[in-house]
Amino acid sequence: MANTSQSTGLKTQNVFLDTEVYRQYGHNLNAKVLQSFLRQIQEHVCTLHITDITQAEIERQIGELAAEVASTVNKGNKELRRWQSRLTWPGGAPKLGEDIKAEALAKAAVQSFSTALIIDWKPTRHDALRVPTKKIFDSYFRRNPPFDKNDSKEFPDAFVIAALDHWCQQRNEKMYVVTRDGAMKRAAENT
């Protein structure tokens, strides 16, 4: 197969999306921008890369959002029950929604996201947790990005970038790292 990245003006077809990209779109893989990117993947213009750390962080974020949604809905239901008990409703009281269990909502949301990601997006997965810790701590003590700022504790980002860099070096490839995180950006530029 011809390298389609050359015909599109891309330097590489390899793309890593940082967690904030997914968070920006509410972890909704059906968002227009993400669906546009998915078409690029399906047309073999781009290849998505993800790490175990990134996926775990996304799943944690989805769990936190689910807990927030459940809390909001359950609080609303509680308040509506209070209002229903003290008012006479012309035409009948509105129906109460069921309370939501945050764990069940989180489990369903994570399952839905992960299944769509694996089946539709077919990312290349990298085991960042297998990066030797010595390599990361050496970088930390030398104050290399992402540890180049005072009080920087960007260990997850350091493992992610190290895993992606290792993959690129092994294959003599390049990769786009899409992020707004300054420390991660500096670490990616440093590789």
Buried (B, 14 or more C-beta within 10 A) or exposed (E): EEEBBEEEEBEBBBBBBBBBBBBBBEBBBEBEEBEEBBEBBEEEBBBBBBBBBBBBBBBEBBBEBBBEBBEEBBEEBEEBEEEBEEEEEEEEBEEEEEEBEBEEBBBEBBEBBBEBBEEEBEBBBBEBBEBEEEEBEEBBEEEBBBBBEEEBEBBBBBBBBBBBBBBBEEEEEEBBBBBEBEBBBBBBEEB
